[in-house]
Amino acid sequence: MTDQVYHIPVMLHECIDGLAINPNGIYVDLTFGGGGHSKEILKHLDKGHLYGFDQDADAEANIPQSDKFTFVAANFRDLKRYLRLYGVTQVDGILADLGISSHQIDEPGRGFSTRFDGDLDMRMSDAMSLTAKDVLNTYEEARLHKIFGIYGEIKNAKTLAQAVVAQRALTPFSTIEGFKSLLKKFAPRGKEFKYFAQVFQALRIEVNDEMKALEEMLLQTVEVLKPEGRLVIMSYHSLEDRLVKNFIAKGKFQGEVEKDFYGNLIRPLEPVTRKAVTASAEELVANNRSRSAKLRIAKKL
């Protein structure tokens, strides 16, 4: 399996530029995946070191043969704990490419894609117990309503939640096609695929506890980054991007930014780019996944 087949890295050069790599520095790729970003970072290191995190066992097939690289089989919410195990307290830069890899989408057995039939799984790691099937078959209607509405941003979330509860009483959900047959009844005409994607996104976020994991990871980045260290985060939907944007701007996820007696902003990070960086016209043509990507770069004050 090559990293090209596994996953084409989005905004590769923009990410590398954002890290402003010190050849002798310590860096972390929190979403190793196919190793595309990591392998490019390694090209810029001399005496430096890179730690690559990924909870997906499939990613281990892409580990580069380099004494400058250490693979960490863990969720990025455990960033600080695992770095400590390797005797690392501070790093020069952190990269995270959020969302799921092309490989995960293209594996029918993982249950991430609406293009294939398979089990309603959606776990990023086999070590996790909760599956999409569990969510659909056991969650109360009010909780399903909340998940579809908040994580999927679906307008008829309440109606869909009611239909799921009614359907599972007759036949529990087990396969992607079986679930899609229900979704087709509620999808706006002409926008079926977008609707399916939104519902699947909602389930995937719930199964993997993605928003809470992202919050925990962002809070830890401030603790482990050196002064002037860079944080480079790429997100693919508005929920993630809003969290990242707020955290960089305010040092927290909600509320107003705090100021000192003189009116200066009190925050641990400072945006390097005023707006989110988006893919070039050339990349948009070459890599469809880059369409929704937003890259935010910050440095620790």
C-alpha positions as CSV (number, residue, x, y, z in Angstrom):
1,M,0.0,0.0,0.0
2,T,1.5,3.3,-1.0
3,D,0.8,6.6,0.7
4,Q,-0.6,7.9,-2.6
5,V,-3.2,5.2,-2.7
6,Y,-3.9,5.6,1.0
7,H,-4.3,9.3,1.1
8,I,-3.3,12.4,-0.9
9,P,-2.2,15.1,1.6
10,V,-4.2,18.3,1.3
11,M,-2.4,21.7,1.1
12,L,0.9,20.0,1.7
13,H,3.2,22.9,1.0
14,E,0.9,25.4,2.8
15,C,1.1,23.1,5.9
16,I,4.9,22.9,5.7
17,D,5.2,26.7,5.2
18,G,2.9,27.2,8.2
19,L,5.1,25.1,10.5
20,A,8.2,27.3,9.7
21,I,10.3,24.3,10.3
22,N,13.5,24.5,12.4
23,P,15.8,21.7,11.1
24,N,16.8,20.8,14.6
25,G,13.3,21.2,16.2
26,I,10.8,18.7,17.5
27,Y,7.5,18.3,15.6
28,V,4.3,16.4,16.0
29,D,2.0,15.2,13.2
30,L,-1.2,14.4,15.1
31,T,-3.0,12.7,12.2
32,F,-0.3,10.6,10.5
33,G,-2.6,8.6,8.3
34,G,-0.9,7.9,4.9
35,G,2.2,9.8,6.1
36,G,2.2,12.4,3.4
37,H,2.6,15.4,5.6
38,S,5.1,13.5,7.9
39,K,7.3,12.5,5.1
40,E,7.5,16.1,3.8
41,I,8.3,17.3,7.3
42,L,11.1,14.8,7.6
43,K,12.8,16.2,4.5
44,H,13.2,19.5,6.3
45,L,14.7,18.0,9.5
46,D,18.5,17.7,10.2
47,K,18.9,16.8,13.9
48,G,15.3,17.3,14.6
49,H,12.6,14.7,15.4
50,L,9.0,14.0,14.4
51,Y,6.3,12.2,16.4
52,G,3.4,10.9,14.3
53,F,0.1,10.0,16.1
54,D,-2.6,7.8,14.7
55,Q,-5.2,5.6,16.4
56,D,-5.9,3.7,13.2
57,A,-3.9,0.4,12.9
58,D,-4.0,0.7,9.1
59,A,-1.8,3.8,9.3
60,E,1.1,1.7,10.6
61,A,1.7,0.3,7.1
62,N,2.9,3.8,6.1
63,I,5.6,4.4,8.8
64,P,8.7,5.8,7.2
65,Q,12.1,4.1,7.8
66,S,13.8,7.0,9.6
67,D,15.6,7.4,12.9
68,K,14.1,10.9,13.0
69,F,10.5,9.5,13.3
70,T,8.6,7.9,16.1
71,F,5.1,6.5,15.5
72,V,2.6,6.8,18.4
73,A,-0.4,4.5,18.2
74,A,-2.8,6.8,20.1
75,N,-5.6,9.3,19.8
76,F,-4.4,12.9,19.6
77,R,-6.4,13.7,22.7
78,D,-3.6,12.0,24.6
79,L,-0.9,14.3,23.1
80,K,0.7,15.4,26.3
81,R,0.7,12.0,28.0
82,Y,2.4,10.2,25.2
83,L,5.0,12.9,24.6
84,R,5.9,12.7,28.3
85,L,6.5,9.0,27.8
86,Y,9.2,9.9,25.3
87,G,10.7,12.5,27.6
88,V,9.3,15.4,25.5
89,T,7.8,18.4,27.3
90,Q,7.9,21.1,24.6
91,V,7.8,21.0,20.8
92,D,8.5,23.5,18.0
93,G,5.4,22.7,15.9
94,I,2.2,20.7,15.8
95,L,0.2,19.7,12.7
96,A,-3.3,18.2,12.6
97,D,-5.2,17.3,9.4
98,L,-8.7,16.6,10.8
99,G,-11.4,14.4,9.3
100,I,-10.9,11.0,7.8
101,S,-8.4,9.8,5.2
102,S,-9.2,8.7,1.7
103,H,-8.2,5.2,2.7
104,Q,-10.8,5.0,5.4
105,I,-13.5,6.4,3.1
106,D,-12.6,3.8,0.4
107,E,-12.6,0.8,2.7
108,P,-16.2,-0.6,2.5
109,G,-15.7,-2.5,5.8
110,R,-15.1,0.7,7.8
111,G,-18.6,2.0,7.1
112,F,-17.5,5.6,6.5
113,S,-18.8,6.0,2.9
114,T,-22.3,6.0,1.5
115,R,-20.9,4.6,-1.8
116,F,-20.5,1.1,-0.5
117,D,-22.6,-1.3,1.4
118,G,-21.2,-2.7,4.7
119,D,-21.6,-2.7,8.4
120,L,-22.6,0.6,10.1
121,D,-19.3,0.8,11.9
122,M,-17.5,4.2,11.5
123,R,-14.9,3.6,14.3
124,M,-11.5,5.3,13.7
125,S,-10.0,2.5,15.8
126,D,-10.9,-1.1,16.4
127,A,-10.1,-0.6,20.1
128,M,-13.3,1.5,20.4
129,S,-16.5,-0.2,21.3
130,L,-19.3,2.1,20.2
131,T,-20.4,1.8,16.5
132,A,-22.8,3.7,14.3
133,K,-25.1,0.7,14.5
134,D,-25.2,1.0,18.3
135,V,-26.0,4.7,18.0
136,L,-28.9,4.1,15.6
137,N,-30.3,1.2,17.5
138,T,-30.0,2.3,21.1
139,Y,-29.9,6.1,21.5
140,E,-33.1,7.8,22.6
141,E,-35.0,9.9,20.1
142,A,-34.0,13.2,21.8
143,R,-30.3,12.3,21.6
144,L,-30.5,11.3,18.0
145,H,-32.3,14.6,17.2
146,K,-29.4,16.5,18.8
147,I,-26.7,14.5,17.0
148,F,-28.3,14.9,13.6
149,G,-29.1,18.6,14.2
150,I,-25.8,19.7,15.7
151,Y,-23.2,17.4,14.2
152,G,-24.9,17.0,10.8
153,E,-26.6,20.4,10.6
154,I,-29.7,18.6,9.2
155,K,-32.8,20.7,9.0
156,N,-35.3,17.9,9.5
157,A,-33.3,16.3,12.3
158,K,-36.3,15.8,14.6
159,T,-38.3,14.0,11.9
160,L,-35.4,11.8,11.0
161,A,-34.8,10.9,14.7
162,Q,-38.5,9.9,15.0
163,A,-38.2,7.8,11.8
164,V,-35.1,6.0,13.1
165,V,-36.8,5.1,16.3
166,A,-39.9,3.9,14.6
167,Q,-38.0,1.8,12.0
168,R,-35.6,0.1,14.5
169,A,-38.7,-1.1,16.5
170,L,-39.6,-3.2,13.4
171,T,-36.1,-4.0,12.1
172,P,-32.8,-3.0,13.8
173,F,-30.3,-1.2,11.6
174,S,-27.2,-3.2,10.5
175,T,-26.1,-2.2,7.0
176,I,-25.3,1.1,5.2
177,E,-27.8,0.3,2.4
178,G,-30.5,-0.6,4.9
179,F,-30.0,2.8,6.6
180,K,-29.9,4.7,3.3
181,S,-33.2,3.2,2.3
182,L,-34.7,5.2,5.2
183,L,-32.6,8.3,4.5
184,K,-33.9,8.5,0.9
185,K,-37.4,9.2,2.2
186,F,-36.2,12.4,4.0
187,A,-33.4,13.7,1.7
188,P,-34.2,16.9,-0.3
189,R,-34.7,16.1,-3.9
190,G,-31.6,16.5,-6.0
191,K,-29.5,16.8,-2.8
192,E,-29.6,13.2,-1.7
193,F,-25.8,12.7,-1.6
194,K,-25.2,15.8,0.4
195,Y,-27.9,14.7,2.9
196,F,-26.4,11.2,3.2
197,A,-23.0,12.8,3.8
198,Q,-24.3,15.1,6.6
199,V,-26.0,12.2,8.4
200,F,-22.9,10.0,8.1
201,Q,-20.8,12.9,9.4
202,A,-23.0,13.3,12.4
203,L,-22.8,9.6,13.2
204,R,-19.0,9.5,12.7
205,I,-18.5,12.5,15.0
206,E,-20.6,10.8,17.7
207,V,-19.0,7.4,17.4
208,N,-15.5,8.8,17.7
209,D,-16.3,11.6,20.2
210,E,-14.5,13.9,17.7
211,M,-15.5,17.3,19.0
212,K,-14.5,16.6,22.6
213,A,-11.3,15.0,21.5
214,L,-10.5,18.1,19.4
215,E,-11.1,20.4,22.4
216,E,-8.9,18.3,24.6
217,M,-6.1,18.2,22.0
218,L,-6.3,22.0,21.4
219,L,-6.0,22.8,25.1
220,Q,-2.9,20.6,25.3
221,T,-1.2,22.2,22.3
222,V,-0.7,25.4,24.3
223,E,1.0,23.5,27.1
224,V,3.4,21.6,24.9
225,L,4.3,24.3,22.3
226,K,7.4,26.3,22.9
227,P,7.2,30.1,22.7
228,E,6.9,31.0,19.0
229,G,6.0,27.4,18.3
230,R,3.6,26.9,15.4
231,L,0.1,25.3,15.4
232,V,-1.2,24.2,12.0
233,I,-4.7,22.8,11.9
234,M,-6.7,21.8,8.8
235,S,-10.5,21.2,9.2
236,Y,-13.2,20.1,6.8
237,H,-16.5,21.2,8.3
238,S,-17.8,24.3,10.0
239,L,-18.0,22.7,13.5
240,E,-14.3,21.9,13.6
241,D,-13.3,25.1,12.0
242,R,-15.3,27.2,14.5
243,L,-13.7,25.5,17.4
244,V,-10.2,26.0,16.0
245,K,-10.9,29.6,15.0
246,N,-12.3,30.5,18.4
247,F,-9.4,28.8,20.3
248,I,-6.8,30.6,18.3
249,A,-8.5,33.9,18.6
250,K,-9.5,33.7,22.3
251,G,-7.7,30.8,23.9
252,K,-11.1,29.2,24.7
253,F,-14.1,27.8,22.8
254,Q,-16.9,30.1,23.8
255,G,-17.4,33.6,25.2
256,E,-15.5,36.8,24.6
257,V,-11.7,37.2,24.5
258,E,-10.3,38.5,27.8
259,K,-8.2,41.7,28.1
260,D,-5.8,43.0,30.6
261,F,-5.9,46.4,32.4
262,Y,-4.5,48.1,29.4
263,G,-6.9,46.6,26.9
264,N,-4.4,44.0,25.5
265,L,-5.8,40.6,24.5
266,I,-5.0,37.8,26.9
267,R,-4.6,34.7,24.8
268,P,-1.9,32.0,24.5
269,L,-1.9,31.9,20.7
270,E,-1.8,34.5,17.9
271,P,-3.1,33.9,14.4
272,V,-0.3,33.9,11.7
273,T,-2.8,34.3,8.9
274,R,-5.8,36.7,9.2
275,K,-8.1,34.3,7.4
276,A,-8.2,30.6,6.9
277,V,-6.0,29.4,4.0
278,T,-7.8,27.5,1.3
279,A,-6.6,25.3,-1.5
280,S,-5.3,26.7,-4.8
281,A,-7.2,26.5,-8.0
282,E,-4.8,23.8,-9.2
283,E,-5.2,21.7,-6.1
284,L,-9.0,22.0,-6.3
285,V,-8.9,20.4,-9.7
286,A,-6.3,17.7,-8.7
287,N,-7.8,16.7,-5.3
288,N,-11.5,16.9,-4.7
289,R,-11.1,16.5,-1.0
290,S,-9.4,19.9,-0.8
291,R,-12.7,21.7,-1.6
292,S,-13.9,22.0,2.0
293,A,-10.5,22.3,3.7
294,K,-9.7,25.3,5.8
295,L,-6.2,25.7,7.2
296,R,-5.5,27.9,10.2
297,I,-2.0,28.8,11.5
298,A,-1.1,30.2,14.8
299,K,2.0,30.7,17.0
300,K,2.4,30.6,20.7
301,L,3.0,33.9,22.4
